[in-house]
Amino acid sequence: MAACERVRERLSGMLDNELSGAEGREVERHLEVCAACRRELALLQRLDGALGDLMVPAPAQLAGKVLARLQPRRRYWWQSVALAASLVVGIILGGSLARDYYPYPYTNGTSEDLALEEFHDFPQGSLGAVMVSYQAEENGK
């Protein structure tokens, strides 16, 4: 009887293929000799088949609720205009603040001189170091 109780506890796992190899062989060996456990397995198989074929109707409002959540919300025209205006104001303010914070040095030199003034402490082998060395050679410095 104790063996039957252990096997009956594992019959559902056997139907769902959840038993390990050793447990499955143990249950199969017991089923070969025990008619009561075979009947229990047959009942579980019929119940599993009946529940598998059972159709559960979906709630009536389910389709409407899902479709309502999938549809994008309507954007009014003034929201788009407000977004565009905010971006323009942000760009203008950002540009003016950056100009005040990082003033551009005005000199009487050429654009090449202005570009080279922005390079400070050139790392060895960098483009800035090469440009300065070429400029020094051209000017004879």
N, C-alpha and C positions, 0 to 999 in steps of 0.2 A: 504493500500500500504506500509506503514512503516513496518508493521508486515511481509509482504512478503519479503522486502529487508533484514530484520534481519534474516529471515529463510533461504533465498537464500545464505547469507554469511556463514551459518552454515551447509549447505547441504554437502559440501566436508568433513567437519569434521565428519558428521554423517556417511558418507560412510567409513571413515577410523577409526571409533569407537573412536574418540577423544573427543566426547562431554561428559560432566558430566551427571549424571542421570537426573537432573532437566532440563538441556538444551535439552537433547534428548527427554524427554517427551513433552516439549513445542513444539519442531519441529514436533513430531509425531501428536500432537493434531492439529497443523496448517495444516499439510498435509491431515488430514481427511476431512477438509472443503474447502481446496483451490486446485482446479484442475490445475491451472497454476504452482504452486510450485511442484505438483506431476509430471507434465510433465518435469519440470526442473530436478527433481530428476531422472526420467527415462533417460533423456539425459546424465546426469552425470554417471549413472550406465553403459550405453552403451559405453560411452567414456572410463570409467575405465576398462571395459572388453576388449575393443579394444587395449588399451595401454598395458594391462597386457599380451596380446597374441603377442605383437610386438616382433619380433626377431631382435636384433641388431648384425650385423656381427662384429667380432673382427678384428682389423687391421692385415694385412697379416704378418707383422714382429713381432707381439707380442709373439708368441710361441718361436721363435728363440731367442728373447731378454731375455725372462724369463729363458730359458734353459741355455743360456750363463752365466747368473748371478748365476745360481745354481751350475754350474760345478766349482770344486776347481781349483785354479790357480796352474799351474805346478811349482814344486819346483826343481830347478837344484841341481845336486849332490854337487856342491861346496858350496851351501848355507848351506846344512846340515853339511858339514865338517867345515865350518867357525863357525857355531853355536856350534858344539862340541868342537872345539879348544878354543873358547871364554869361554866356561864353565870350561874347564880344567885350563886355565890361571887364571880365576877368583878364582877357588878353591885353586890353588897353592898360589896366591898372598894373598888371605884371610887368609890361614893357616899361611903363614910366617909373615904377619902383626900381626895376633893375637898372635903368639908365641913371637914376639918382644914386643908387648904391654902388654901381660900377661905372663911374664916369669915364668916358673915352678920352684919352690924352690927345689934345690937339697940338700938333707940331707943324713946322713948316717943311717937313721932309716929304719924301715920296711915300707911296703906299708900301713899298718894300721896306723902307726904314721903319714905318709904323708897325708893320708886321713883325720885324725883328725886335722891336722894343718890347713886344709882349713875351719874348723868350727870355727867361731868366735861368741862370745856373743850368747850362745844358749838360745832360748826362753824356758820358763818353760814347761816341759813335752814334749819337742821335742826329736827326735831320737838322735840328737847330745848330748843333756844333759844326756840321758840315757846311751849312749856309754861311755861318759867320766866318769860317776859315776861307771859303771861296771869296767872300766879300773883302776880307782882309788882303788876300792875294791880288785881287783886281785893283784895289785902291793903293796897293804898294805899302801897306802898313806892316 
